[in-house]
Amino acid sequence: PGVNDREIDALIQLCNEGVVNVACVGNEVLLRGDQTPDALISMIQKVKRSVPASVTVTTSETYGKLIENPQVMDACDFIFFNSYPFWEEIHINDAMCHFVQTYEQLKLASNGRLVVVSETGWPSSGQANGEAIPSLENAARYFQEFASWAHENNVSYYYFEAFDEPWKATVEPLGVGG
């Protein structure tokens, strides 16, 4: 079996051992072109068939790829989505407005499923990306505005990330958002 098959089998085993209660099958595999929508759905369905009903199953993907592929959302128990206004070249002054618009779009397309922010954030250093400027000030501002909005709107989220990964400043490609 390939690497994906081994990873899926390991995930299923952990779910069946009671160690995992939320199974996320893939992260941005549609964005990178690692999987087709049909292949991703097949993996999600395999996990769902193989784990206790108490385990919720989803994938984590950019909002744009989820909206383009509603059949992927339909395969998930809830929606886990990544959104980085920085990678879409959005100025910090417009970042939260942009984020909220994408969230609302996805919420409408989700057919009533719970929508959870699986990743969002703003870099504290590195290269500018169009109008989006990485800085400690902008990273702090985005976090404060995002966390306040999420709290006020009762939106669950995971903020990416708590600790810098210095290697990303030199290898993260620009222009991969959405």
N, C-alpha and C positions, 0 to 999 in steps of 0.2 A: 504493500500500500504506500501511497505518497504521503508527503508531509501533512497535507490537509486532512487526509483520512486518519492519520495517527492523532492529530490534534483534536479532531471531532470525537474520535473514540475515547481519548483521555478526558475530554469535557463530559461526555456521557457517563463515563465511569465515576467522575467526581460528583455529578448530579445524583447518580444512583447511590452513592455512599452518603449522601446527605450533606456534603460539604458546600455545594453550590445551590442557591435558590433562584438565581437569575443567570441564564446562559446567554452570552452574547456570541453569536456566530459571525466572525469576521469584523473587520474595522476598515472602512473605506475601500473595500475590495472592488466596488463598482467604479469609484473615482479613479483608482489606479489601473483599472482594466484587468485585475487579477482573476475575476470571475465574471461570468455573464449573469444577468438577472435570474435566468432559469437555473443555473448551477447553484447560485446562492440560495434560492428558494428550496431546491432539493436538499441542500445541507441543513437548512432550518427545519424542514419537514422531518428529516432523519432524526435530528435531535429531539424534536417534539414527540415523535413516535417512541423514542427510546428512553425517555426520562419520566419520572413521576409527574402527574398532572399539577402538582404544587409548584413545579419549577416553571417560571415564565421564560420564554425564549424570544430573542430579538436579534437584530444586527445593529451595528453602529455605522452610519453613513452620513454624508453631507446632505443637507436639506434638498439641494438641487437634484441630486441623484435619486433621492426618495420620491420627490414629486414627479420626476421623469419615469419612475418605475413603481406605480401604485400597487402592482401585483406583489412587490417585495414587502410593502407595508402591510398588505392583506395577509401575508404569511406570518407576520409577527404578532406576538401577544400585546406588545406596546411598542412605541416608537422611540428609538434612541437616535438622536441626531447631533452632528457636529456642525458648528457654525463659527467662522472666524472672519469678522469684517475686515481685519487686517489683510488677509489673503485675497480679499476682493477689492483691495485698494481703496477702501472707504476711509475718509478722514475721520479722526477721532471725534470731531464735533457731530458727525452723522452716524457714528458706529452703533449706538444703541437704537436709534430709529430704524436703521437697516436691520439690525438683529431682530427687533420686535416684528417688523414686517415679514421676515422669513419665518419666524416662529408662528405667526398668525396664518400664513400661507400653508404651512405644514399641518397646523392644527385643523384647518378646514379640510385638507386632503386625507386626514388620518382616519376618517370614518368613526369618530368618537373614541378612538384609542387614546390612552394616556400618552402624552408626549413629554419626554425627559431629555434635557440637554446633556448629551454624553460628553461633549467637549466644547469649550469656548475659552477664549483668553486673548491676551495681547502681549506681544514680545517686549521685553525691557531693553533689548539691544539688538543690533544686527543692521541689515540693509533696509532702507526705505522701500516700500512697495507702492509705487504710485503716490497717492495722497496719504497713504498710511505710514506714519512715522513711528518706529519703535523707540521707546524711551521709558525710563522708570516712571516719569510723570504720567505718560499716556497709559502705561500698564496699570498703574494704581487707579487712575481715573476710570478706565474701562471696568476694572474689577468692582469698584465701588458702585458705579452706575448699574452694572449688570446684577450684582448681588442684591442691591436695593430693589430693582425691578422684579427679580425672581421671588424675593421675599413678599413683596406687595401683591404679587399675582399668584402666589402659592405654586410656583413652578419648581420642580425638583431638578437638580443639576449637579454636574461634576465639572469643576473648574480646572482647566489645564494650563498651567501646571504649578505646583507648589514650589518646586525647585528647578532651577535652570539646568538645562542640558547643553553645556557649552558647545558641543560638537554641532548642534543644530544651526548655530549662527553661520557656519561655513558650508553646510551641505543641504539645508532645506531649500528646495527650489521655489522660486517666486511664481505666482500666478496659478496656483493649483486649487484655489478655493471654490466654493459653490457647489 
